[in-house]
Amino acid sequence: MSKVYRIGIIGCGGIANGKHLPSLSKLDQVELVAFCDIVESRAEEAAAKYGTASAKVYSDYQELLKDASLDIIHVLTPNDSHAEISIASLEAGKHVMCEKPMAKTAADARRMVEAAKRTGKKLTVGYNNRYRPDSLYLKKMCEEGELGLIYYAKAHAVRRRAVPTWGVFLDEEKQGGGPLIDIGTHALDLTLWMMDNYKPKVVLGTKYHELGKKENAANAWGPWDPEKFNVEDSAFGMIVMENGATVTLEASWALNTLEVDEAKCSLSGTEAGADMKGGLRINGEKYSRLYTNEVDLKAGGVAFYAGTAEGDADVEMRKWIEAVDQDLEPVVTPEQACVVSEILEAIYESSRTGKAVYMNQD
């Protein structure tokens, strides 16, 4: 890899500072040269910590995109602006990584797919849970056919009490929803990726705003304001795929349950099953006996690349830059991410109407 890629960051809030910037800064083949945020002081702080000596700061992303020297843009803004900024960045000749979910609406997600095709630029979405050691191991098993045909799966994204009370997480206008579009999107992406199945046929969903009404509620990040909590606190869906496979999705920030799992999946195939509950477990039948095996993901040691320990976000950023540099398909394709957005929207629609939503109907 000889070229050094110049990267612009649009949105310098929590996800930028907690994930993208620390991981990108570890890569020798990138320079962080432009930072934009509507709160200019946030962009200035990010530039001072992670940027090159000549890094520029903007409060208007359209001004940032005028810089012809930029190769890649990371879009790390609230959901309602993902499509607008990503499409503008693609049309300005930049490759784009957009944080999850792909867009606030399915229509916007489809517009992003079309823009990537039209411009010939690469577009990916930040589903970093694909890069965890358990995810990579299980994906390899699925690719090798060790589970057989996966015809039933569960996508888990349930917290007992962990409602994000900062930023715009509770604002439906900005985000498009609550835990379903926030953390349910990760679990659904992981599940569909394992199944390699992106052809939904029919979706049935429900959503609830029950615990969000409570005042002074116990919560990992302090009590929320019920007056500002205008998204669902829980949502559930059932998706039947064109090949007959069934996926159930559970997503909640606050639920009276002890069964808590986030960004995990359970798979049932014709040859074996697997789940990520408390570690990666494989179950099946061999020699007329049932078995359960726990995969030791620590035996291989810590993941290293060029002598540096890597977390899942580090792997995500490295693989993204490699895709740009080597002209490879991104690990997360825009078409895959778009299907996730379409299913999430169908769950919301089904909940509103009380009817099943039939997908891809001519």
HELIX and SHEET records of a PDB file:
HELIX    1   1 GLY A   14  ILE A   15  1                                   2    
HELIX    2   2 ALA A   16  HIS A   20  3                                   5    
HELIX    3   3 LEU A   21  LEU A   24  1                                   4    
HELIX    4   4 GLU A   40  TYR A   50  1                                  11    
HELIX    5   5 TYR A   61  LEU A   64  1                                   4    
HELIX    6   6 ASN A   79  SER A   81  5                                   3    
HELIX    7   7 HIS A   82  GLU A   91  1                                  10    
HELIX    8   8 ALA A  106  THR A  119  1                                  14    
HELIX    9   9 ASN A  128  TYR A  131  5                                   4    
HELIX   10  10 PRO A  133  GLU A  143  1                                  11    
HELIX   11  11 GLU A  172  GLN A  175  1                                   4    
HELIX   12  12 PRO A  179  PRO A  179  1                                   1    
HELIX   13  13 LEU A  180  GLY A  184  3                                   5    
HELIX   14  14 THR A  185  MET A  195  1                                  11    
HELIX   15  15 LEU A  211  LYS A  213  5                                   3    
HELIX   16  16 ASP A  312  GLN A  326  1                                  15    
HELIX   17  17 PRO A  334  THR A  353  1                                  20    
SHEET    1   A 6 LYS A  56  TYR A  58  0                                        
SHEET    2   A 6 VAL A  30  CYS A  36  1                                        
SHEET    3   A 6 TYR A   5  ILE A  10  1                                        
SHEET    4   A 6 ILE A  72  VAL A  75  1                                        
SHEET    5   A 6 HIS A  95  GLU A  99  1                                        
SHEET    6   A 6 LEU A 123  GLY A 126  1                                        
SHEET    1   B 9 ARG A 289  GLU A 294  0                                        
SHEET    2   B 9 ARG A 281  LYS A 286 -1                                        
SHEET    3   B 9 ALA A 272  ASP A 275 -1                                        
SHEET    4   B 9 ASP A 261  GLY A 269 -1                                        
SHEET    5   B 9 ILE A 150  VAL A 158 -1                                        
SHEET    6   B 9 THR A 246  SER A 252  1                                        
SHEET    7   B 9 SER A 234  MET A 241 -1                                        
SHEET    8   B 9 PRO A 200  TYR A 208 -1                                        
SHEET    9   B 9 VAL A 357  TYR A 358 -1                                        
SHEET    1   C 2 PHE A 304  TYR A 305  0                                        
SHEET    2   C 2 THR A 308  ALA A 309 -1                                        
END                                                                             
